[in-house]
């Protein structure tokens, strides 16, 4: 009886260990499946023995298939085969259509197997490019006013101070350059606060018509000076949940841009309409110079200026701030234009109340 009891305890212990091993293996498989990198285990014959979810998204059903049928880049396949010499091999691939950056790591395992990891670095490279472009653009935007201020200060020191008319002119120019620098710094700080979610929204039920009329009232004098008609089209759109101050900033920026790029005698129209069951779409449409097709997807980038002739006007940050404010409300924004000289429309959505 003691022997039977010992055997039963031993059998129970083996079952518990097997269940624990199975649970650990399931947890490991689930963890590997959640990884963003594609992971393959390749046998000695080149066939895929194991693939996680990311790998299956690349090659579909990978069971029993050769790795060369899933990964077709010859540089990657050469690096993977080279790993059979017992050393890890890494290769980075760049593809232009569509633009992608891939990193392939091949590492030998036991019994002639290979561990192959495919990492998509496209988003990381894009962020690195954006960061370097941002630093270059800030440096460029700061260099011109600083150089100008230094030149004017030196001119004043060299004798222009004794000429009252010239001195006043130089001081006025210096004030304008300083105002431009202050605007650039303020917009950079505002963009940083919005992106880091440190700019809280005071959401409340708002009437689209009220928001449009307030923006038209605020920007009316600017449009009048530019001899551009500013019209608000009547709307029966549903109320929205929005921060009135932030939406006012969005509309003011869009109207300011529309007026700036519309010749005298043109028109800027503001409108709102229901867009589906849970969104309201706002539009700012002008009859101005229009936007080239190649620029439509880039107008919301920081410092991007589609019109080189006006590259010294503004900081190039206004539309980037607009985009982030719209996204903070849970909406989307887009630019539309039929081309040069055919006007432009900026359309953004806000959630219905």
Secondary structure, DSSP 4 states (H G I P E B T S, - for coil): -HHHHHHHHHHHHHHHHHHHHHHHHHHHHHHHHH-SSEEEEE-TTSBEEEE-HHHHHHHSS-TT-BHHHH---HHHHHHHHHGGGSS-EEEEEEEETTEEEEEEEEEE-GGG-EEEEEEE-HHHHHHHHHHHHHHHHHHHHHHHHHHHHHHHHHHHHTTGGG-HHHHHHHHHHHHHHHHHHHHHHHHHHHHHHHHTT-S----EEE-HHHHHHHHHHHHHHHHHHTT-EEEE----PPPEEE-HHHHHHHHHHHHHHHHHTS-TT-EEEEEEEEETTTEEEEEEEE-SS---HHHHTTTTSTT--S-GGGTTSS-S-HHHHHHHHHHHTT--EEEE-SSTTS-EEEEEEEEB-
